[in-house]
Amino acid sequence: MKKVVLAGGTGFIGHYFKSKFEKIGYEVHIISRQSPYISWDDQNGIKEALEGAELLVNLAGKSVNCRYNEKNKQEIMNSRVQTTTLLGESVLACKNPPKAWMNSSTATIYRHSEDRPMTEETGEIGSGFSVDVATAWEKTFFSFDLPETRQIALRIAIVLGKEGGVMTPYRNLARFGMGGVQGSGRQMFSWVHIEDLFQIILFLKDREDLSGIFNCSAPHPVTNRELMQKLRSAMNVRFGLPSPGWLLELGARVIKTETELVLKSRWVLPERLEQEGYVFTFKTLDNAFQHILSK
């Protein structure tokens, strides 16, 4: 039976991937801090799971939906760098290592951009804590020389799907009349439907000639103003109060998160994927919302 290993596979994306991989006939092994999965402390168990695997997908990392105090910042960084290091060492120890290793990264690695889109070739790396995490994550991943394992870093935009993720808070905002413009409304919102993210992984798995960095984002990002308007329209909500920056900062402190998650302009295009022939199922936000918000 074909085998795939999902590291950090118990979250919103991991649950979806596990179900989809099993439906197409894969044996799925999950590495997680949660029982009853393979523990991150069980190096022999990790190596055994990786032996003969067709694919390793690493999704591990503490959620960035928290306040960036020193404790949380350290955990966010360590949970990415340490797990990637452990996986690299385990792949090196395998007699029959995975054919491909796809490691999460983030589209947040690019600078705040309202002037032009960021592609793999022309994108400019930003600055600040989130960017430091992303660059350390990718540096750790590509520091391993793995002659038998293709390495692909997935710079993933904000993932939209039915069963959780950011759609839950966004739906609640619209439902309770707070679904207006956030901040200036000019900041760009790059996104990807969870089904496309899964199909991108299958596409890259089958394309043995491809490696390196790929932007995983739909080809039609929108402004925050468009995002909130389209969300209200899809939910049949006529009105949404705007949220200026000072109010967002106040709210972020109350719910223990950061305004960067809403106010940073992420304008990212999937140039390499489209050049290589990947065709998106959900190209526009209207398509995605229609699917996600249907009963």
Sine and cosine of phi, psi and omega as CSV:
sin_phi,cos_phi,sin_psi,cos_psi,sin_omega,cos_omega
0.00,0.00,0.68,-0.74,0.04,-1.00
-0.90,0.43,0.56,-0.83,-0.11,-0.99
-0.80,-0.61,0.68,-0.73,0.11,-0.99
-0.79,-0.62,0.60,-0.80,0.03,-1.00
-0.92,-0.40,0.82,-0.57,0.06,-1.00
-0.95,-0.31,0.93,-0.37,0.04,-1.00
-1.00,-0.03,0.77,-0.63,-0.11,-0.99
0.93,0.37,0.64,0.77,-0.16,-0.99
-1.00,-0.09,0.48,0.88,-0.06,-1.00
-0.93,-0.36,0.08,1.00,0.02,-1.00
-1.00,-0.02,-0.24,-0.97,-0.01,-1.00
-0.81,0.59,-0.77,0.64,-0.02,-1.00
-0.95,0.31,-0.68,0.73,-0.03,-1.00
-0.86,0.51,-0.69,0.73,0.03,-1.00
-0.86,0.51,-0.69,0.73,-0.02,-1.00
-0.90,0.43,-0.73,0.69,-0.02,-1.00
-0.89,0.46,-0.68,0.73,-0.01,-1.00
-0.84,0.54,-0.75,0.66,0.00,-1.00
-0.87,0.49,-0.70,0.72,-0.05,-1.00
-0.93,0.37,-0.68,0.74,0.01,-1.00
-0.90,0.43,-0.65,0.76,0.01,-1.00
-0.90,0.43,-0.60,0.80,0.00,-1.00
-0.90,0.43,-0.48,0.88,0.01,-1.00
-0.98,-0.19,0.30,0.96,0.22,-0.98
1.00,-0.07,0.33,0.94,0.03,-1.00
-1.00,-0.08,0.54,-0.84,0.22,-0.97
-1.00,0.05,0.84,-0.54,-0.10,-0.99
-0.96,-0.29,0.82,-0.57,0.09,-1.00
-0.94,-0.35,0.72,-0.69,-0.05,-1.00
-0.89,-0.46,0.74,-0.67,0.11,-0.99
-0.97,-0.25,0.81,-0.59,-0.10,-0.99
-0.37,-0.93,0.32,-0.95,0.13,-0.99
-0.98,0.19,-0.18,0.98,-0.03,-1.00
-1.00,-0.01,0.57,-0.82,0.13,-0.99
-0.98,0.21,0.53,-0.85,0.14,0.99
-0.98,-0.19,0.45,0.89,-0.11,-0.99
-0.99,0.16,0.11,-0.99,0.03,-1.00
-0.90,0.43,0.81,-0.59,-0.05,-1.00
-0.98,0.20,0.52,-0.85,0.08,-1.00
-0.91,0.42,-0.32,0.95,0.03,-1.00
-1.00,0.09,-0.16,0.99,-0.07,-1.00
-0.99,-0.12,0.99,0.16,-0.08,-1.00
-0.90,0.44,-0.60,0.80,0.04,-1.00
-0.91,0.41,-0.65,0.76,0.03,-1.00
-0.90,0.44,-0.64,0.77,0.02,-1.00
-0.91,0.42,-0.74,0.68,0.00,-1.00
-0.88,0.48,-0.67,0.74,0.02,-1.00
-0.88,0.48,-0.66,0.75,0.02,-1.00
-0.91,0.42,-0.60,0.80,-0.06,-1.00
-0.97,0.25,-0.45,0.89,-0.03,-1.00
-0.85,0.53,0.87,-0.49,0.08,-1.00
0.97,0.22,0.13,0.99,0.00,-1.00
-0.95,0.30,0.56,-0.83,0.07,-1.00
-0.98,0.22,-0.52,0.85,-0.13,-0.99
-0.45,-0.89,0.65,-0.76,0.19,-0.98
-0.90,-0.45,0.81,-0.58,0.08,-1.00
-0.88,-0.48,0.87,-0.50,-0.01,-1.00
-0.98,-0.21,0.91,-0.43,0.02,-1.00
-0.92,-0.40,0.15,0.99,-0.19,-0.98
-0.95,0.31,0.60,-0.80,0.09,-1.00
0.38,-0.92,0.67,-0.74,0.06,-1.00
-0.86,0.51,0.64,-0.77,0.02,-1.00
-0.85,0.52,0.64,-0.77,0.06,-1.00
-1.00,0.07,0.02,1.00,0.01,-1.00
-0.99,0.13,0.95,0.32,-0.03,-1.00
-0.35,-0.94,0.14,-0.99,0.09,-1.00
-0.97,0.26,0.63,-0.78,-0.03,-1.00
-1.00,0.05,0.88,0.48,0.18,-0.98
-0.99,0.14,0.15,-0.99,-0.12,-0.99
-0.87,0.49,-0.64,0.77,-0.01,-1.00
-0.89,0.45,-0.76,0.66,-0.02,-1.00
-0.91,0.41,-0.63,0.77,0.01,-1.00
-0.88,0.48,-0.67,0.75,0.01,-1.00
-0.90,0.43,-0.66,0.75,0.00,-1.00
-0.92,0.39,-0.64,0.77,0.03,-1.00
-0.87,0.49,-0.73,0.68,-0.01,-1.00
-0.92,0.40,-0.79,0.62,-0.08,-1.00
-0.89,0.45,-0.62,0.79,-0.06,-1.00
-0.91,0.41,-0.33,0.94,0.05,-1.00
-1.00,-0.09,-0.76,0.64,-0.07,-1.00
-0.93,0.36,-0.69,0.72,-0.06,-1.00
-0.93,0.36,-0.65,0.76,0.01,-1.00
-0.93,0.37,-0.61,0.79,0.04,-1.00
-0.91,0.42,-0.65,0.76,0.04,-1.00
-0.88,0.47,-0.72,0.70,-0.01,-1.00
-0.88,0.47,-0.66,0.75,0.02,-1.00
-0.92,0.40,-0.67,0.74,0.02,-1.00
-0.87,0.49,-0.69,0.73,0.02,-1.00
-0.91,0.42,-0.60,0.80,0.00,-1.00
-0.94,0.34,-0.63,0.78,0.06,-1.00
-0.89,0.46,-0.68,0.73,0.02,-1.00
-0.87,0.48,-0.52,0.86,-0.04,-1.00
-0.99,0.17,-0.19,0.98,-0.06,-1.00
-0.97,0.24,0.61,-0.79,0.14,-0.99
-0.98,0.22,-0.58,0.82,0.01,-1.00
-0.79,-0.62,0.98,0.20,-0.15,-0.99
-0.95,0.32,0.26,-0.97,0.05,-1.00
-0.84,0.55,0.58,-0.81,0.01,-1.00
-0.93,0.37,-0.53,0.84,-0.01,-1.00
-0.61,-0.79,0.59,-0.81,0.08,-1.00
-0.81,-0.58,0.89,-0.45,0.05,-1.00
-0.94,-0.34,0.85,-0.52,-0.08,-1.00
-0.93,-0.36,0.74,-0.67,0.09,-1.00
-0.87,0.50,0.62,-0.78,0.29,-0.96
-0.70,-0.72,-0.34,-0.94,-0.06,-1.00
-0.58,-0.81,0.58,-0.81,0.07,-1.00
-0.92,0.38,-0.22,0.98,0.04,-1.00
-0.93,0.36,-0.14,0.99,0.02,-1.00
-0.89,0.45,-0.42,0.91,0.00,-1.00
-0.99,0.14,0.35,-0.94,0.00,-1.00
-0.93,0.37,0.31,-0.95,0.17,-0.99
-0.85,0.53,0.84,-0.55,-0.11,-0.99
-0.69,-0.73,0.91,-0.41,0.15,-0.99
-0.93,-0.38,-0.06,1.00,-0.10,-0.99
-0.98,-0.18,-0.48,0.87,-0.01,-1.00
-0.30,-0.96,0.38,-0.92,0.01,-1.00
-0.97,0.23,0.38,-0.92,0.01,-1.00
-0.96,-0.29,0.82,-0.57,0.11,-0.99
-0.92,-0.39,0.13,-0.99,0.01,-1.00
-0.86,0.50,-0.59,0.81,-0.10,-0.99
-1.00,0.09,-0.63,0.77,-0.13,-0.99
-0.93,-0.36,0.01,1.00,-0.03,-1.00
-0.92,0.38,0.56,-0.83,0.02,-1.00
-0.96,-0.27,0.80,-0.60,0.02,-1.00
-0.93,0.36,0.67,-0.74,-0.07,-1.00
-1.00,0.05,-0.40,-0.92,0.04,-1.00
-0.62,-0.78,0.26,-0.96,-0.01,-1.00
0.94,-0.34,0.08,-1.00,-0.11,-0.99
-0.86,0.51,-0.76,0.65,-0.05,-1.00
-0.86,0.50,-0.63,0.78,0.03,-1.00
-0.94,0.35,-0.64,0.77,0.05,-1.00
-0.86,0.51,-0.66,0.75,0.03,-1.00
-0.89,0.46,-0.75,0.66,-0.05,-1.00
-0.88,0.47,-0.69,0.72,-0.03,-1.00
-0.93,0.36,-0.62,0.78,0.05,-1.00
-0.91,0.42,-0.62,0.79,0.01,-1.00
-0.88,0.48,-0.77,0.64,-0.02,-1.00
-0.93,0.36,-0.63,0.78,0.01,-1.00
-0.88,0.48,-0.68,0.73,0.03,-1.00
-0.89,0.46,-0.72,0.70,-0.03,-1.00
-0.87,0.50,-0.76,0.65,-0.07,-1.00
-0.99,0.14,-0.03,1.00,0.05,-1.00
-0.96,0.28,-0.27,0.96,-0.01,-1.00
-1.00,0.05,0.76,-0.65,0.07,-1.00
-0.99,-0.13,0.97,-0.24,-0.12,-0.99
-0.86,-0.51,1.00,0.01,-0.12,-0.99
-0.88,0.47,-0.41,0.91,-0.04,-1.00
-0.97,-0.25,0.05,1.00,-0.09,-1.00
-0.77,-0.64,0.88,-0.47,0.09,-1.00
-0.93,0.36,0.66,-0.75,-0.01,-1.00
-0.89,-0.46,0.79,-0.62,0.00,-1.00
-0.74,-0.67,0.82,-0.58,0.10,-1.00
-0.99,-0.11,0.81,-0.59,-0.05,-1.00
-0.98,-0.18,0.96,-0.26,0.06,-1.00
-0.99,0.13,1.00,-0.02,-0.20,-0.98
-1.00,0.03,0.77,-0.64,0.12,-0.99
-0.98,0.22,-0.08,-1.00,0.00,-1.00
-0.92,0.40,0.81,-0.58,-0.13,-0.99
-1.00,-0.03,0.79,-0.62,0.00,-1.00
-0.94,-0.35,0.71,-0.70,0.04,-1.00
-0.28,-0.96,0.13,-0.99,-0.07,-1.00
-0.95,0.32,-0.63,0.78,-0.26,-0.97
-0.99,-0.14,0.69,0.72,0.07,-1.00
0.81,-0.59,-0.49,-0.87,-0.06,-1.00
0.93,0.37,-0.46,-0.89,-0.09,-1.00
-0.96,0.29,-0.26,0.96,-0.04,-1.00
-0.90,0.44,-0.51,0.86,0.00,-1.00
-0.89,0.46,-0.81,0.59,0.04,-1.00
-0.91,0.40,-0.59,0.81,0.01,-1.00
-0.90,0.44,-0.67,0.74,0.04,-1.00
-0.88,0.48,-0.67,0.74,-0.01,-1.00
-0.91,0.42,-0.64,0.77,0.05,-1.00
-0.85,0.53,-0.76,0.65,-0.02,-1.00
-0.91,0.42,-0.67,0.74,-0.07,-1.00
-0.89,0.46,-0.58,0.81,-0.07,-1.00
-0.98,-0.19,0.37,0.93,0.15,-0.99
0.99,0.17,0.21,0.98,-0.02,-1.00
-0.96,-0.28,0.32,0.95,-0.11,-0.99
-1.00,0.01,0.66,0.76,0.06,-1.00
-1.00,-0.09,-0.16,-0.99,0.01,-1.00
-0.86,0.50,0.63,-0.77,0.03,-1.00
-0.94,-0.35,0.85,-0.53,-0.08,-1.00
0.93,0.38,-0.67,-0.74,-0.01,-1.00
-0.96,0.28,-0.40,0.92,-0.08,-1.00
0.99,0.16,-0.11,0.99,-0.01,-1.00
-1.00,0.06,-0.30,0.96,-0.04,-1.00
-0.90,0.44,0.64,-0.77,-0.06,-1.00
-0.99,0.13,0.55,-0.84,-0.01,-1.00
-0.87,-0.50,0.97,-0.26,0.09,-1.00
-1.00,-0.09,0.67,-0.74,-0.17,-0.99
-0.55,-0.84,0.23,-0.97,0.13,-0.99
-0.50,-0.87,0.66,-0.75,0.07,-1.00
-0.96,0.29,0.64,-0.77,-0.07,-1.00
-0.86,0.51,-0.51,0.86,0.04,-1.00
-0.93,0.37,-0.64,0.77,0.08,-1.00
-0.90,0.44,-0.62,0.78,0.03,-1.00
-0.87,0.50,-0.67,0.75,0.05,-1.00
-0.90,0.43,-0.70,0.71,-0.01,-1.00
-0.92,0.40,-0.54,0.84,0.08,-1.00
-0.88,0.47,-0.66,0.75,0.01,-1.00
-0.90,0.43,-0.67,0.74,0.06,-1.00
-0.90,0.44,-0.66,0.75,0.01,-1.00
-0.87,0.50,-0.74,0.67,-0.02,-1.00
-0.94,0.33,-0.53,0.85,0.06,-1.00
-0.88,0.47,-0.67,0.74,-0.06,-1.00
-0.98,0.18,-0.35,0.94,-0.01,-1.00
-1.00,-0.04,1.00,0.04,-0.11,-0.99
-0.94,0.35,-0.16,0.99,0.02,-1.00
-1.00,0.05,-0.08,1.00,-0.12,-0.99
-0.95,-0.31,0.65,-0.76,0.09,-1.00
-0.40,-0.92,0.05,-1.00,0.04,-1.00
0.99,-0.10,-0.57,-0.82,-0.14,-0.99
-0.97,-0.23,0.72,-0.70,0.07,-1.00
-0.74,-0.67,0.75,-0.66,0.16,-0.99
-0.97,0.22,0.82,-0.57,0.03,-1.00
-0.96,-0.29,1.00,0.09,-0.02,-1.00
-0.52,-0.85,0.53,-0.85,0.02,-1.00
-0.91,0.42,0.42,-0.91,-0.10,-0.99
-0.96,0.26,-0.12,0.99,-0.04,-1.00
-0.80,-0.60,0.98,0.21,0.11,-0.99
-0.92,0.39,0.28,-0.96,-0.03,-1.00
-0.73,-0.69,0.26,-0.97,0.14,-0.99
-0.97,0.25,0.27,-0.96,0.07,-1.00
-0.87,0.49,-0.61,0.79,0.03,-1.00
-0.86,0.51,-0.71,0.70,0.02,-1.00
-0.92,0.39,-0.66,0.76,0.02,-1.00
-0.82,0.57,-0.79,0.61,-0.07,-1.00
-0.93,0.36,-0.58,0.81,0.05,-1.00
-0.91,0.42,-0.70,0.72,-0.01,-1.00
-0.92,0.39,-0.59,0.81,0.04,-1.00
-0.91,0.42,-0.74,0.68,0.02,-1.00
-0.87,0.49,-0.67,0.74,0.00,-1.00
-0.89,0.46,-0.70,0.72,-0.02,-1.00
-0.92,0.40,-0.46,0.89,-0.02,-1.00
-0.99,-0.14,0.06,1.00,-0.03,-1.00
0.84,0.54,0.66,0.75,0.07,-1.00
-0.96,-0.29,0.86,-0.52,-0.14,-0.99
-0.97,0.23,-0.53,0.85,-0.18,-0.98
-0.71,-0.70,0.57,-0.82,0.09,-1.00
-0.60,-0.80,0.82,-0.58,0.02,-1.00
-0.92,0.39,0.69,-0.72,0.08,-1.00
-0.95,0.30,0.39,-0.92,0.02,-1.00
-0.82,-0.57,0.98,-0.17,0.05,-1.00
-0.91,0.41,0.28,-0.96,-0.08,-1.00
-0.81,0.58,-0.69,0.72,-0.04,-1.00
-0.90,0.44,-0.57,0.82,0.01,-1.00
-0.95,0.31,-0.62,0.78,0.05,-1.00
-0.89,0.46,-0.66,0.75,0.00,-1.00
-0.90,0.44,-0.65,0.76,0.05,-1.00
-0.89,0.46,-0.74,0.67,0.00,-1.00
-0.90,0.44,-0.63,0.78,0.00,-1.00
-0.88,0.47,-0.61,0.79,0.03,-1.00
-0.92,0.40,-0.63,0.78,-0.03,-1.00
-0.92,0.40,-0.72,0.70,-0.06,-1.00
-1.00,-0.07,0.16,0.99,0.12,-0.99
0.86,0.50,0.84,0.54,0.10,-1.00
-0.63,-0.77,-0.17,-0.99,-0.02,-1.00
-0.84,-0.54,0.59,-0.80,-0.01,-1.00
-0.94,0.34,-0.32,0.95,0.03,-1.00
-0.81,0.59,-0.57,0.82,-0.05,-1.00
-0.88,0.48,-0.42,0.91,-0.03,-1.00
-0.95,-0.30,-0.58,0.82,-0.19,-0.98
-1.00,-0.08,-0.32,0.95,0.02,-1.00
-0.94,0.34,0.72,-0.69,0.01,-1.00
-1.00,0.05,0.95,-0.30,0.01,-1.00
-0.97,-0.25,0.97,-0.25,-0.03,-1.00
-0.90,-0.45,1.00,-0.01,-0.18,-0.98
-0.83,-0.55,0.72,-0.70,0.02,-1.00
-0.88,-0.47,0.57,-0.82,-0.04,-1.00
-1.00,0.04,0.85,0.52,-0.14,-0.99
-0.86,0.52,-0.74,0.67,-0.05,-1.00
-0.90,0.44,-0.70,0.72,-0.01,-1.00
-0.85,0.52,-0.73,0.69,-0.03,-1.00
-0.93,0.37,-0.61,0.79,0.05,-1.00
-0.89,0.46,-0.57,0.82,-0.02,-1.00
-0.99,0.10,-0.06,1.00,0.13,-0.99
0.97,-0.24,0.15,0.99,0.06,-1.00
-0.95,0.32,0.72,-0.69,0.01,-1.00
-0.93,-0.38,0.86,-0.51,-0.03,-1.00
-0.95,0.30,0.67,-0.74,0.13,-0.99
-0.97,0.24,-0.66,0.75,-0.01,-1.00
-0.91,-0.42,1.00,-0.03,-0.07,-1.00
-1.00,0.09,-0.53,0.85,-0.07,-1.00
-0.88,-0.48,0.40,-0.92,0.00,-1.00
-0.91,0.42,-0.54,0.84,0.05,-1.00
-0.86,0.50,-0.73,0.69,0.05,-1.00
-0.86,0.52,-0.72,0.70,-0.07,-1.00
-0.90,0.43,-0.73,0.68,-0.01,-1.00
-0.90,0.43,-0.62,0.78,0.01,-1.00
-0.85,0.53,-0.66,0.75,-0.01,-1.00
-0.96,0.27,-0.74,0.68,-0.10,-1.00
-0.93,0.37,-0.61,0.80,-0.10,-0.99
-1.00,-0.06,-0.02,1.00,0.05,-1.00
-0.95,0.31,0.49,-0.87,-0.02,-1.00
-0.94,0.35,0.00,0.00,0.00,0.00
